[in-house]
Amino acid sequence: MTSFKTGLIVGKFCPLHKGHQYLIETALKACERLVIISYAKPGYLGCETQKRRDWLEELYPETIRLVVDDNWLLDRGTSLFKCVPHDDADEETHRYFTAWLCHSVLGETADAIFTSEDYGDGFARAVSEYQRSPAKHICVDKARDVVPISGTKIRENPAHNRGYLSDVVFRSFIKKAVFLGGESTGKSSLAEMLAARLGTQYAPEYGREIWEQKKGQLSFEDLLHIAQTQIKREASLLPTSRDWLFCDTSPLTTLFYSDSMFGKTDPELEKLSQLTYDVTFLCAPDFEFVQDGTRQGAAFRERQHQWYLSALKQRAIDYVLLKGPMEERLNVVLNTLEIDPSLNRVVR
């Protein structure tokens, strides 16, 4: 049975970890409705406003959520607050700002304030005064006995503290590098080698798999399915990756094959081809072409390369051109990603 009508939780959630989730889920059990407010200034890399919105929406869609920043206040055009209080602002400013968001902006009156902090009692009093209705402070796991973690520790090393993050949150910390290029330019080898070397995952090219299954007899509809499956494959590998996920191709490649094979492209595939990655590598066709029984030839490979150059320019996508022997290409990738070649780890 619930004890309160409306609960309120406020946090930076940088990132949203299982300690925060324990607090939220405790409040959900005790309240008919739960309001979650989040803001952080100046904020932290990897925990941007939209990411926090996405985390809360995916994990707790049943709650009333408000994640604000200066842009949100500017768009709203409020005369009371022009910007979000800095993290170092005094307690009264934060209390008043939060009470205003809950009661005046959201129109909610909280009768319970849930925190794991020393400031909880004073915060509840401030909210009570602002809304002219009592709000009780409920302290949850203040000693961090249930979930012994902090956002600071997680930000220092997300991979090391993987156990304190849900899959939804952890995958936000994994960056994606994609390898593009014509046939027989080392894309697959590079992605697989890097994943093995750095102890992470790589996303194999699904299009090649279905090409082999169907012995090259693809239908027009297969191309959209290939792109959709490739994206799902990447998403499924993020939770078990470390620092980087290496992607052997992208929907942009599928777009090329759709146009080349059928002279047309599905509008949905066009949209998927706009997907961007943290780093894009384009493999040059500057070493001997190897025919594995499925490839079309060196001339086709060169045409592919020229198409990529045009497509990347048209989409204003920055890329790193990989040339020369495989070892040279590998070193360029490691340097680009700021990975120490001798230690095989991301330099921090």
ZADO-1210 file (C-alpha; in nm, 4 decimals, padded with zeros to 6 digits):
<atoms>
<atom x="00.0000" y="00.0000" z="00.0000" code="MET" pos="1"/>
<atom x="00.1196" y="00.3511" z="-00.0771" code="THR" pos="2"/>
<atom x="00.1772" y="00.5976" z="00.2063" code="SER" pos="3"/>
<atom x="00.1934" y="00.9219" z="00.0085" code="PHE" pos="4"/>
<atom x="00.0070" y="01.0781" z="-00.2787" code="LYS" pos="5"/>
<atom x="00.2995" y="01.2576" z="-00.4464" code="THR" pos="6"/>
<atom x="00.6691" y="01.2048" z="-00.3859" code="GLY" pos="7"/>
<atom x="00.9574" y="01.4213" z="-00.5049" code="LEU" pos="8"/>
<atom x="01.3161" y="01.3269" z="-00.5871" code="ILE" pos="9"/>
<atom x="01.5813" y="01.5710" z="-00.7083" code="VAL" pos="10"/>
<atom x="01.9258" y="01.4772" z="-00.8351" code="GLY" pos="11"/>
<atom x="02.2003" y="01.5477" z="-01.0844" code="LYS" pos="12"/>
<atom x="02.2057" y="01.1794" z="-01.1913" code="PHE" pos="13"/>
<atom x="02.5522" y="01.2180" z="-01.3443" code="CYS" pos="14"/>
<atom x="02.5238" y="00.9356" z="-01.4194" code="PRO" pos="15"/>
<atom x="02.2031" y="00.7678" z="-01.3060" code="LEU" pos="16"/>
<atom x="02.3362" y="00.4704" z="-01.1090" code="HIS" pos="17"/>
<atom x="02.1839" y="00.1892" z="-00.9056" code="LYS" pos="18"/>
<atom x="02.2004" y="00.3936" z="-00.5867" code="GLY" pos="19"/>
<atom x="01.9710" y="00.6478" z="-00.7518" code="HIS" pos="20"/>
<atom x="01.7539" y="00.3649" z="-00.8784" code="GLN" pos="21"/>
<atom x="01.7206" y="00.2221" z="-00.5284" code="TYR" pos="22"/>
<atom x="01.6032" y="00.5629" z="-00.4077" code="LEU" pos="23"/>
<atom x="01.3577" y="00.6005" z="-00.6974" code="ILE" pos="24"/>
<atom x="01.2171" y="00.2509" z="-00.6619" code="GLU" pos="25"/>
<atom x="01.1757" y="00.2932" z="-00.2855" code="THR" pos="26"/>
<atom x="00.9783" y="00.6106" z="-00.3510" code="ALA" pos="27"/>
<atom x="00.7672" y="00.4447" z="-00.6193" code="LEU" pos="28"/>
<atom x="00.6555" y="00.1806" z="-00.3725" code="LYS" pos="29"/>
<atom x="00.5525" y="00.4461" z="-00.1210" code="ALA" pos="30"/>
<atom x="00.3801" y="00.6957" z="-00.3515" code="CYS" pos="31"/>
<atom x="00.0866" y="00.7079" z="-00.5891" code="GLU" pos="32"/>
<atom x="00.2791" y="00.9563" z="-00.8068" code="ARG" pos="33"/>
<atom x="00.6473" y="01.0352" z="-00.8227" code="LEU" pos="34"/>
<atom x="00.8067" y="01.3542" z="-00.9550" code="VAL" pos="35"/>
<atom x="01.1738" y="01.3348" z="-01.0575" code="ILE" pos="36"/>
<atom x="01.3634" y="01.6589" z="-01.1228" code="ILE" pos="37"/>
<atom x="01.7195" y="01.6707" z="-01.2529" code="SER" pos="38"/>
<atom x="01.9617" y="01.9509" z="-01.3317" code="TYR" pos="39"/>
<atom x="02.3391" y="01.9934" z="-01.3202" code="ALA" pos="40"/>
<atom x="02.5615" y="02.2919" z="-01.3868" code="LYS" pos="41"/>
<atom x="02.8188" y="02.2919" z="-01.5349" code="PRO" pos="42"/>
<atom x="02.7395" y="01.9214" z="-01.5813" code="GLY" pos="43"/>
<atom x="02.9598" y="01.6299" z="-01.6831" code="TYR" pos="44"/>
<atom x="03.0748" y="01.4818" z="-02.0117" code="LEU" pos="45"/>
<atom x="02.8652" y="01.1773" z="-02.0959" code="GLY" pos="46"/>
<atom x="02.5784" y="01.2857" z="-01.8702" code="CYS" pos="47"/>
<atom x="02.4290" y="01.5585" z="-02.0846" code="GLU" pos="48"/>
<atom x="02.0716" y="01.6801" z="-02.0388" code="THR" pos="49"/>
<atom x="01.9198" y="01.4714" z="-02.3183" code="GLN" pos="50"/>
<atom x="02.0961" y="01.1564" z="-02.2033" code="LYS" pos="51"/>
<atom x="01.9525" y="01.1985" z="-01.8536" code="ARG" pos="52"/>
<atom x="01.6094" y="01.2544" z="-02.0031" code="ARG" pos="53"/>
<atom x="01.6458" y="00.9359" z="-02.2062" code="ASP" pos="54"/>
<atom x="01.7671" y="00.7297" z="-01.9067" code="TRP" pos="55"/>
<atom x="01.4757" y="00.8347" z="-01.6873" code="LEU" pos="56"/>
<atom x="01.2192" y="00.7947" z="-01.9632" code="GLU" pos="57"/>
<atom x="01.3327" y="00.4443" z="-02.0517" code="GLU" pos="58"/>
<atom x="01.3743" y="00.3208" z="-01.6949" code="LEU" pos="59"/>
<atom x="01.0849" y="00.5016" z="-01.5235" code="TYR" pos="60"/>
<atom x="00.8186" y="00.5963" z="-01.7777" code="PRO" pos="61"/>
<atom x="00.5514" y="00.5887" z="-01.5069" code="GLU" pos="62"/>
<atom x="00.7018" y="00.8900" z="-01.3288" code="THR" pos="63"/>
<atom x="00.6619" y="01.2632" z="-01.3871" code="ILE" pos="64"/>
<atom x="01.0043" y="01.3745" z="-01.5114" code="ARG" pos="65"/>
<atom x="01.1624" y="01.7132" z="-01.5624" code="LEU" pos="66"/>
<atom x="01.5266" y="01.7471" z="-01.6697" code="VAL" pos="67"/>
<atom x="01.6179" y="02.1119" z="-01.7190" code="VAL" pos="68"/>
<atom x="01.9123" y="02.3231" z="-01.8311" code="ASP" pos="69"/>
<atom x="01.9688" y="02.6839" z="-01.9344" code="ASP" pos="70"/>
<atom x="01.8310" y="02.6219" z="-02.2837" code="ASN" pos="71"/>
<atom x="01.5112" y="02.4796" z="-02.1373" code="TRP" pos="72"/>
<atom x="01.4642" y="02.7913" z="-01.9222" code="LEU" pos="73"/>
<atom x="01.5419" y="03.0173" z="-02.2172" code="LEU" pos="74"/>
<atom x="01.2834" y="02.8436" z="-02.4358" code="ASP" pos="75"/>
<atom x="01.0278" y="02.8725" z="-02.1563" code="ARG" pos="76"/>
<atom x="01.0916" y="03.2464" z="-02.1265" code="GLY" pos="77"/>
<atom x="01.0449" y="03.2622" z="-01.7508" code="THR" pos="78"/>
<atom x="01.1156" y="03.5919" z="-01.5758" code="SER" pos="79"/>
<atom x="01.1868" y="03.4272" z="-01.2409" code="LEU" pos="80"/>
<atom x="01.4876" y="03.2123" z="-01.3372" code="PHE" pos="81"/>
<atom x="01.7080" y="03.2998" z="-01.6336" code="LYS" pos="82"/>
<atom x="01.9484" y="03.0114" z="-01.5778" code="CYS" pos="83"/>
<atom x="01.9937" y="02.6954" z="-01.3750" code="VAL" pos="84"/>
<atom x="02.1697" y="02.7445" z="-01.0403" code="PRO" pos="85"/>
<atom x="02.5358" y="02.6433" z="-01.0408" code="HIS" pos="86"/>
<atom x="02.6195" y="02.3286" z="-00.8447" code="ASP" pos="87"/>
<atom x="02.8113" y="02.5495" z="-00.5999" code="ASP" pos="88"/>
<atom x="02.5195" y="02.7869" z="-00.5359" code="ALA" pos="89"/>
<atom x="02.3878" y="02.8104" z="-00.1793" code="ASP" pos="90"/>
<atom x="02.1334" y="02.5598" z="-00.0508" code="GLU" pos="91"/>
<atom x="01.8490" y="02.8092" z="-00.0334" code="GLU" pos="92"/>
<atom x="01.8819" y="02.8885" z="-00.4042" code="THR" pos="93"/>
<atom x="01.8661" y="02.5192" z="-00.4973" code="HIS" pos="94"/>
<atom x="01.5715" y="02.4582" z="-00.2637" code="ARG" pos="95"/>
<atom x="01.3722" y="02.7509" z="-00.4007" code="TYR" pos="96"/>
<atom x="01.4530" y="02.6584" z="-00.7617" code="PHE" pos="97"/>
<atom x="01.3422" y="02.2978" z="-00.7095" code="THR" pos="98"/>
<atom x="01.0250" y="02.3954" z="-00.5226" code="ALA" pos="99"/>
<atom x="00.9401" y="02.6369" z="-00.8055" code="TRP" pos="100"/>
<atom x="00.9897" y="02.3664" z="-01.0691" code="LEU" pos="101"/>
<atom x="00.7752" y="02.1149" z="-00.8815" code="CYS" pos="102"/>
<atom x="00.4907" y="02.3348" z="-00.7641" code="HIS" pos="103"/>
<atom x="00.4759" y="02.6272" z="-01.0080" code="SER" pos="104"/>
<atom x="00.6015" y="02.4674" z="-01.3297" code="VAL" pos="105"/>
<atom x="00.4693" y="02.1125" z="-01.2959" code="LEU" pos="106"/>
<atom x="00.1720" y="02.2027" z="-01.0773" code="GLY" pos="107"/>
<atom x="00.2518" y="01.9250" z="-00.8293" code="GLU" pos="108"/>
<atom x="00.2271" y="01.9405" z="-00.4503" code="THR" pos="109"/>
<atom x="00.4650" y="01.6939" z="-00.2872" code="ALA" pos="110"/>
<atom x="00.3813" y="01.5396" z="00.0469" code="ASP" pos="111"/>
<atom x="00.7040" y="01.3373" z="00.0629" code="ALA" pos="112"/>
<atom x="01.0627" y="01.4262" z="-00.0252" code="ILE" pos="113"/>
<atom x="01.2968" y="01.1302" z="-00.0772" code="PHE" pos="114"/>
<atom x="01.6735" y="01.1800" z="-00.0420" code="THR" pos="115"/>
<atom x="01.9857" y="00.9998" z="00.0749" code="SER" pos="116"/>
<atom x="02.1497" y="01.3210" z="00.1900" code="GLU" pos="117"/>
<atom x="02.2021" y="01.5370" z="00.4996" code="ASP" pos="118"/>
<atom x="02.0170" y="01.8251" z="00.3367" code="TYR" pos="119"/>
<atom x="01.6907" y="01.6335" z="00.3212" code="GLY" pos="120"/>
<atom x="01.5207" y="01.7813" z="00.6267" code="ASP" pos="121"/>
<atom x="01.5958" y="02.1406" z="00.5265" code="GLY" pos="122"/>
<atom x="01.4936" y="02.0697" z="00.1701" code="PHE" pos="123"/>
<atom x="01.1575" y="01.9294" z="00.2848" code="ALA" pos="124"/>
<atom x="01.0967" y="02.2363" z="00.5029" code="ARG" pos="125"/>
<atom x="01.1705" y="02.4704" z="00.2109" code="ALA" pos="126"/>
<atom x="00.9355" y="02.2839" z="-00.0214" code="VAL" pos="127"/>
<atom x="00.6661" y="02.2837" z="00.2468" code="SER" pos="128"/>
<atom x="00.6950" y="02.6598" z="00.2893" code="GLU" pos="129"/>
<atom x="00.6881" y="02.7266" z="-00.0844" code="TYR" pos="130"/>
<atom x="00.3832" y="02.5124" z="-00.1592" code="GLN" pos="131"/>
<atom x="00.2164" y="02.5971" z="00.1763" code="ARG" pos="132"/>
<atom x="00.1570" y="02.2306" z="00.2399" code="SER" pos="133"/>
<atom x="00.3634" y="01.9903" z="00.4535" code="PRO" pos="134"/>
<atom x="00.6133" y="01.7581" z="00.2888" code="ALA" pos="135"/>
<atom x="00.7800" y="01.4862" z="00.4946" code="LYS" pos="136"/>
<atom x="01.1439" y="01.3939" z="00.4424" code="HIS" pos="137"/>
<atom x="01.2059" y="01.0220" z="00.3871" code="ILE" pos="138"/>
<atom x="01.5750" y="00.9333" z="00.4150" code="CYS" pos="139"/>
<atom x="01.6827" y="00.6271" z="00.2155" code="VAL" pos="140"/>
<atom x="02.0194" y="00.4482" z="00.2541" code="ASP" pos="141"/>
<atom x="02.2054" y="00.7586" z="00.3722" code="LYS" pos="142"/>
<atom x="02.5094" y="00.5479" z="00.4707" code="ALA" pos="143"/>
<atom x="02.5164" y="00.3881" z="00.1231" code="ARG" pos="144"/>
<atom x="02.5027" y="00.0420" z="00.2785" code="ASP" pos="145"/>
<atom x="02.2662" y="-00.1004" z="00.0167" code="VAL" pos="146"/>
<atom x="02.4413" y="00.0475" z="-00.2873" code="VAL" pos="147"/>
<atom x="02.7957" y="00.1644" z="-00.1964" code="PRO" pos="148"/>
<atom x="02.8713" y="00.3852" z="-00.4963" code="ILE" pos="149"/>
<atom x="02.8830" y="00.7500" z="-00.6002" code="SER" pos="150"/>
<atom x="02.8598" y="00.9333" z="-00.9307" code="GLY" pos="151"/>
<atom x="03.2158" y="01.0595" z="-00.8836" code="THR" pos="152"/>
<atom x="03.3585" y="00.7068" z="-00.8677" code="LYS" pos="153"/>
<atom x="03.1618" y="00.5970" z="-01.1714" code="ILE" pos="154"/>
<atom x="03.2709" y="00.8961" z="-01.3794" code="ARG" pos="155"/>
<atom x="03.6343" y="00.8134" z="-01.2980" code="GLU" pos="156"/>
<atom x="03.5994" y="00.4699" z="-01.4566" code="ASN" pos="157"/>
<atom x="03.2580" y="00.3631" z="-01.5918" code="PRO" pos="158"/>
<atom x="03.3879" y="00.0253" z="-01.7142" code="ALA" pos="159"/>
<atom x="03.5343" y="-00.0640" z="-01.3742" code="HIS" pos="160"/>
<atom x="03.2055" y="00.0251" z="-01.2039" code="ASN" pos="161"/>
<atom x="02.9912" y="-00.1471" z="-01.4658" code="ARG" pos="162"/>
<atom x="02.7987" y="-00.3400" z="-01.1988" code="GLY" pos="163"/>
<atom x="02.6488" y="-00.0204" z="-01.0586" code="TYR" pos="164"/>
<atom x="02.4958" y="00.0886" z="-01.3891" code="LEU" pos="165"/>
<atom x="02.1939" y="-00.0454" z="-01.5750" code="SER" pos="166"/>
<atom x="02.2425" y="-00.1480" z="-01.9374" code="ASP" pos="167"/>
<atom x="02.0392" y="00.1577" z="-02.0391" code="VAL" pos="168"/>
<atom x="02.2894" y="00.3928" z="-01.8762" code="VAL" pos="169"/>
<atom x="02.6127" y="00.2016" z="-01.9374" code="PHE" pos="170"/>
<atom x="02.5691" y="00.1860" z="-02.3129" code="ARG" pos="171"/>
<atom x="02.5724" y="00.5677" z="-02.3194" code="SER" pos="172"/>
<atom x="02.9370" y="00.5602" z="-02.2132" code="PHE" pos="173"/>
<atom x="03.0463" y="00.3355" z="-02.4989" code="ILE" pos="174"/>
<atom x="03.1677" y="00.5156" z="-02.8090" code="LYS" pos="175"/>
<atom x="03.1251" y="00.3689" z="-03.1547" code="LYS" pos="176"/>
<atom x="03.3852" y="00.3640" z="-03.4307" code="ALA" pos="177"/>
<atom x="03.2720" y="00.2572" z="-03.7768" code="VAL" pos="178"/>
<atom x="03.4832" y="00.1237" z="-04.0646" code="PHE" pos="179"/>
<atom x="03.3695" y="00.2029" z="-04.4174" code="LEU" pos="180"/>
<atom x="03.5276" y="00.1263" z="-04.7492" code="GLY" pos="181"/>
<atom x="03.5084" y="-00.0823" z="-05.0632" code="GLY" pos="182"/>
<atom x="03.5406" y="-00.4572" z="-05.0791" code="GLU" pos="183"/>
<atom x="03.8747" y="-00.6002" z="-04.9665" code="SER" pos="184"/>
<atom x="04.0007" y="-00.2894" z="-04.7844" code="THR" pos="185"/>
<atom x="04.0486" y="-00.4432" z="-04.4407" code="GLY" pos="186"/>
<atom x="03.7316" y="-00.3230" z="-04.2639" code="LYS" pos="187"/>
<atom x="03.6358" y="-00.6543" z="-04.1081" code="SER" pos="188"/>
<atom x="03.9920" y="-00.7447" z="-04.0135" code="SER" pos="189"/>
<atom x="04.0498" y="-00.4101" z="-03.8452" code="LEU" pos="190"/>
<atom x="03.7260" y="-00.4205" z="-03.6456" code="ALA" pos="191"/>
<atom x="03.7920" y="-00.7750" z="-03.5259" code="GLU" pos="192"/>
<atom x="04.1606" y="-00.7129" z="-03.4477" code="MET" pos="193"/>
<atom x="04.0882" y="-00.3988" z="-03.2478" code="LEU" pos="194"/>
<atom x="03.8122" y="-00.5633" z="-03.0466" code="ALA" pos="195"/>
<atom x="04.0402" y="-00.8545" z="-02.9562" code="ALA" pos="196"/>
<atom x="04.3321" y="-00.6259" z="-02.8761" code="ARG" pos="197"/>
<atom x="04.1304" y="-00.3965" z="-02.6495" code="LEU" pos="198"/>
<atom x="03.9081" y="-00.6579" z="-02.4897" code="GLY" pos="199"/>
<atom x="03.5857" y="-00.5187" z="-02.6282" code="THR" pos="200"/>
<atom x="03.3199" y="-00.6079" z="-02.8873" code="GLN" pos="201"/>
<atom x="03.2868" y="-00.5600" z="-03.2599" code="TYR" pos="202"/>
<atom x="02.9724" y="-00.5702" z="-03.4689" code="ALA" pos="203"/>
<atom x="03.0209" y="-00.7992" z="-03.7719" code="PRO" pos="204"/>
<atom x="02.8659" y="-00.7082" z="-04.1055" code="GLU" pos="205"/>
<atom x="02.5203" y="-00.8633" z="-04.1162" code="TYR" pos="206"/>
<atom x="02.4842" y="-00.7891" z="-04.4862" code="GLY" pos="207"/>
<atom x="02.7682" y="-01.0273" z="-04.5675" code="ARG" pos="208"/>
<atom x="02.6075" y="-01.3011" z="-04.3604" code="GLU" pos="209"/>
<atom x="02.2714" y="-01.2793" z="-04.5345" code="ILE" pos="210"/>
<atom x="02.4471" y="-01.2461" z="-04.8732" code="TRP" pos="211"/>
<atom x="02.6177" y="-01.5791" z="-04.8121" code="GLU" pos="212"/>
<atom x="02.2977" y="-01.7387" z="-04.6792" code="GLN" pos="213"/>
<atom x="02.1057" y="-01.6383" z="-04.9914" code="LYS" pos="214"/>
<atom x="02.4000" y="-01.7016" z="-05.2249" code="LYS" pos="215"/>
<atom x="02.3919" y="-01.3421" z="-05.3424" code="GLY" pos="216"/>
<atom x="02.0231" y="-01.3476" z="-05.4363" code="GLN" pos="217"/>
<atom x="01.9035" y="-01.0537" z="-05.2283" code="LEU" pos="218"/>
<atom x="01.5669" y="-00.8868" z="-05.2729" code="SER" pos="219"/>
<atom x="01.5056" y="-00.5132" z="-05.2507" code="PHE" pos="220"/>
<atom x="01.3318" y="-00.5646" z="-04.9165" code="GLU" pos="221"/>
<atom x="01.6386" y="-00.7416" z="-04.7794" code="ASP" pos="222"/>
<atom x="01.8383" y="-00.4191" z="-04.7834" code="LEU" pos="223"/>
<atom x="01.6225" y="-00.2378" z="-04.5284" code="LEU" pos="224"/>
<atom x="01.6208" y="-00.5506" z="-04.3137" code="HIS" pos="225"/>
<atom x="02.0001" y="-00.5611" z="-04.3281" code="ILE" pos="226"/>
<atom x="02.0338" y="-00.2016" z="-04.2076" code="ALA" pos="227"/>
<atom x="01.7790" y="-00.2473" z="-03.9301" code="GLN" pos="228"/>
<atom x="01.9462" y="-00.5666" z="-03.8115" code="THR" pos="229"/>
<atom x="02.2909" y="-00.4047" z="-03.8184" code="GLN" pos="230"/>
<atom x="02.1688" y="-00.1255" z="-03.5903" code="ILE" pos="231"/>
<atom x="02.0042" y="-00.3735" z="-03.3524" code="LYS" pos="232"/>
<atom x="02.3243" y="-00.5767" z="-03.3445" code="ARG" pos="233"/>
<atom x="02.5242" y="-00.2709" z="-03.2425" code="GLU" pos="234"/>
<atom x="02.2761" y="-00.1840" z="-02.9676" code="ALA" pos="235"/>
<atom x="02.2843" y="-00.5389" z="-02.8297" code="SER" pos="236"/>
<atom x="02.6650" y="-00.5293" z="-02.8040" code="LEU" pos="237"/>
<atom x="02.6958" y="-00.1956" z="-02.6242" code="LEU" pos="238"/>
<atom x="02.6254" y="-00.3298" z="-02.2717" code="PRO" pos="239"/>
<atom x="02.9134" y="-00.5803" z="-02.2976" code="THR" pos="240"/>
<atom x="03.1601" y="-00.3470" z="-02.4693" code="SER" pos="241"/>
<atom x="03.4455" y="-00.1606" z="-02.3058" code="ARG" pos="242"/>
<atom x="03.5230" y="00.2003" z="-02.4005" code="ASP" pos="243"/>
<atom x="03.4666" y="00.1371" z="-02.7737" code="TRP" pos="244"/>
<atom x="03.2439" y="-00.0716" z="-02.9972" code="LEU" pos="245"/>
<atom x="03.3986" y="-00.1326" z="-03.3398" code="PHE" pos="246"/>
<atom x="03.1438" y="-00.1507" z="-03.6190" code="CYS" pos="247"/>
<atom x="03.2170" y="-00.3293" z="-03.9450" code="ASP" pos="248"/>
<atom x="03.0037" y="-00.1158" z="-04.1799" code="THR" pos="249"/>
<atom x="02.6902" y="00.0955" z="-04.1291" code="SER" pos="250"/>
<atom x="02.3543" y="00.1565" z="-04.3001" code="PRO" pos="251"/>
<atom x="02.5408" y="00.3934" z="-04.5324" code="LEU" pos="252"/>
<atom x="02.7027" y="00.0887" z="-04.6909" code="THR" pos="253"/>
<atom x="02.3632" y="-00.0757" z="-04.7290" code="THR" pos="254"/>
<atom x="02.2369" y="00.2373" z="-04.9023" code="LEU" pos="255"/>
<atom x="02.5151" y="00.2058" z="-05.1591" code="PHE" pos="256"/>
<atom x="02.4318" y="-00.1591" z="-05.2328" code="TYR" pos="257"/>
<atom x="02.0605" y="-00.0841" z="-05.2611" code="SER" pos="258"/>
<atom x="02.1247" y="00.1820" z="-05.5232" code="ASP" pos="259"/>
<atom x="02.3880" y="-00.0277" z="-05.6996" code="SER" pos="260"/>
<atom x="02.1790" y="-00.3452" z="-05.7149" code="MET" pos="261"/>
<atom x="01.8290" y="-00.2070" z="-05.7648" code="PHE" pos="262"/>
<atom x="01.8705" y="00.1543" z="-05.8726" code="GLY" pos="263"/>
<atom x="01.6541" y="00.2724" z="-05.5846" code="LYS" pos="264"/>
<atom x="01.6484" y="00.2993" z="-05.2051" code="THR" pos="265"/>
<atom x="01.3782" y="00.2652" z="-04.9426" code="ASP" pos="266"/>
<atom x="01.2967" y="00.6012" z="-04.7720" code="PRO" pos="267"/>
<atom x="01.3431" y="00.4358" z="-04.4328" code="GLU" pos="268"/>
<atom x="01.6864" y="00.3143" z="-04.5383" code="LEU" pos="269"/>
<atom x="01.7685" y="00.6709" z="-04.6397" code="GLU" pos="270"/>
<atom x="01.6864" y="00.7809" z="-04.2846" code="LYS" pos="271"/>
<atom x="01.8924" y="00.5037" z="-04.1274" code="LEU" pos="272"/>
<atom x="02.1893" y="00.5983" z="-04.3452" code="SER" pos="273"/>
<atom x="02.2058" y="00.9313" z="-04.1609" code="GLN" pos="274"/>
<atom x="02.3180" y="00.7507" z="-03.8449" code="LEU" pos="275"/>
<atom x="02.6434" y="00.8989" z="-03.7151" code="THR" pos="276"/>
<atom x="02.9262" y="00.7461" z="-03.5139" code="TYR" pos="277"/>
<atom x="03.1803" y="00.8934" z="-03.2749" code="ASP" pos="278"/>
<atom x="03.4572" y="00.8262" z="-03.5254" code="VAL" pos="279"/>
<atom x="03.4351" y="00.7236" z="-03.8907" code="THR" pos="280"/>
<atom x="03.7259" y="00.5474" z="-04.0629" code="PHE" pos="281"/>
<atom x="03.7359" y="00.5145" z="-04.4406" code="LEU" pos="282"/>
<atom x="03.9616" y="00.2379" z="-04.5696" code="CYS" pos="283"/>
<atom x="04.1415" y="00.3265" z="-04.8928" code="ALA" pos="284"/>
<atom x="04.1583" y="00.0725" z="-05.1799" code="PRO" pos="285"/>
<atom x="04.5368" y="00.0945" z="-05.2007" code="ASP" pos="286"/>
<atom x="04.6474" y="-00.2634" z="-05.1521" code="PHE" pos="287"/>
<atom x="04.5977" y="-00.5781" z="-05.3570" code="GLU" pos="288"/>
<atom x="04.2385" y="-00.6836" z="-05.4115" code="PHE" pos="289"/>
<atom x="04.1622" y="-01.0286" z="-05.2683" code="VAL" pos="290"/>
<atom x="03.8779" y="-01.2254" z="-05.4257" code="GLN" pos="291"/>
<atom x="03.7051" y="-01.4437" z="-05.1678" code="ASP" pos="292"/>
<atom x="03.4328" y="-01.5710" z="-05.3998" code="GLY" pos="293"/>
<atom x="03.1722" y="-01.3110" z="-05.3017" code="THR" pos="294"/>
<atom x="03.3365" y="-00.9863" z="-05.4146" code="ARG" pos="295"/>
<atom x="03.2823" y="-00.8089" z="-05.7469" code="GLN" pos="296"/>
<atom x="03.6315" y="-00.6872" z="-05.8336" code="GLY" pos="297"/>
<atom x="03.8893" y="-00.4088" z="-05.8070" code="ALA" pos="298"/>
<atom x="03.7017" y="-00.1712" z="-06.0402" code="ALA" pos="299"/>
<atom x="03.3857" y="-00.2046" z="-05.8318" code="PHE" pos="300"/>
<atom x="03.5934" y="-00.1448" z="-05.5183" code="ARG" pos="301"/>
<atom x="03.7251" y="00.1821" z="-05.6585" code="GLU" pos="302"/>
<atom x="03.3726" y="00.2919" z="-05.7499" code="ARG" pos="303"/>
<atom x="03.2655" y="00.2201" z="-05.3940" code="GLN" pos="304"/>
<atom x="03.5480" y="00.4321" z="-05.2580" code="HIS" pos="305"/>
<atom x="03.4554" y="00.7283" z="-05.4736" code="GLN" pos="306"/>
<atom x="03.0929" y="00.6929" z="-05.3673" code="TRP" pos="307"/>
<atom x="03.1931" y="00.7019" z="-04.9997" code="TYR" pos="308"/>
<atom x="03.4015" y="01.0145" z="-05.0542" code="LEU" pos="309"/>
<atom x="03.1022" y="01.1856" z="-05.2112" code="SER" pos="310"/>
<atom x="02.8472" y="01.0573" z="-04.9575" code="ALA" pos="311"/>
<atom x="03.0552" y="01.1562" z="-04.6535" code="LEU" pos="312"/>
<atom x="03.1163" y="01.5029" z="-04.7964" code="LYS" pos="313"/>
<atom x="02.7484" y="01.5462" z="-04.8774" code="GLN" pos="314"/>
<atom x="02.6541" y="01.4546" z="-04.5183" code="ARG" pos="315"/>
<atom x="02.9331" y="01.6693" z="-04.3684" code="ALA" pos="316"/>
<atom x="03.0716" y="01.3660" z="-04.1837" code="ILE" pos="317"/>
<atom x="03.4333" y="01.3963" z="-04.0753" code="ASP" pos="318"/>
<atom x="03.6391" y="01.0841" z="-04.1352" code="TYR" pos="319"/>
<atom x="03.9902" y="00.9482" z="-04.0999" code="VAL" pos="320"/>
<atom x="04.1357" y="00.7949" z="-04.4166" code="LEU" pos="321"/>
<atom x="04.3253" y="00.4714" z="-04.3529" code="LEU" pos="322"/>
<atom x="04.6004" y="00.3925" z="-04.6031" code="LYS" pos="323"/>
<atom x="04.8912" y="00.1551" z="-04.6403" code="GLY" pos="324"/>
<atom x="04.9596" y="-00.1852" z="-04.4800" code="PRO" pos="325"/>
<atom x="04.7331" y="-00.3221" z="-04.2080" code="MET" pos="326"/>
<atom x="04.9750" y="-00.2428" z="-03.9254" code="GLU" pos="327"/>
<atom x="04.9958" y="00.1182" z="-04.0392" code="GLU" pos="328"/>
<atom x="04.6176" y="00.1433" z="-04.0490" code="ARG" pos="329"/>
<atom x="04.5938" y="-00.0123" z="-03.7055" code="LEU" pos="330"/>
<atom x="04.8341" y="00.2421" z="-03.5575" code="ASN" pos="331"/>
<atom x="04.6419" y="00.5314" z="-03.7106" code="VAL" pos="332"/>
<atom x="04.3231" y="00.4018" z="-03.5491" code="VAL" pos="333"/>
<atom x="04.4909" y="00.3616" z="-03.2091" code="LEU" pos="334"/>
<atom x="04.6349" y="00.7122" z="-03.2267" code="ASN" pos="335"/>
<atom x="04.3042" y="00.8607" z="-03.3387" code="THR" pos="336"/>
<atom x="04.1205" y="00.6974" z="-03.0483" code="LEU" pos="337"/>
<atom x="04.4000" y="00.7996" z="-02.8087" code="GLU" pos="338"/>
<atom x="04.4813" y="00.4405" z="-02.7223" code="ILE" pos="339"/>
<atom x="04.8318" y="00.3527" z="-02.6077" code="ASP" pos="340"/>
<atom x="04.9533" y="00.0855" z="-02.8547" code="PRO" pos="341"/>
<atom x="05.1830" y="-00.0717" z="-02.5939" code="SER" pos="342"/>
<atom x="04.9317" y="-00.0840" z="-02.3094" code="LEU" pos="343"/>
<atom x="04.6267" y="-00.1666" z="-02.5185" code="ASN" pos="344"/>
<atom x="04.4015" y="00.0613" z="-02.3222" code="ARG" pos="345"/>
<atom x="04.2320" y="00.3973" z="-02.3599" code="VAL" pos="346"/>
<atom x="04.4572" y="00.6766" z="-02.2381" code="VAL" pos="347"/>
<atom x="04.2782" y="00.8770" z="-01.9674" code="ARG" pos="348"/>
</atoms>
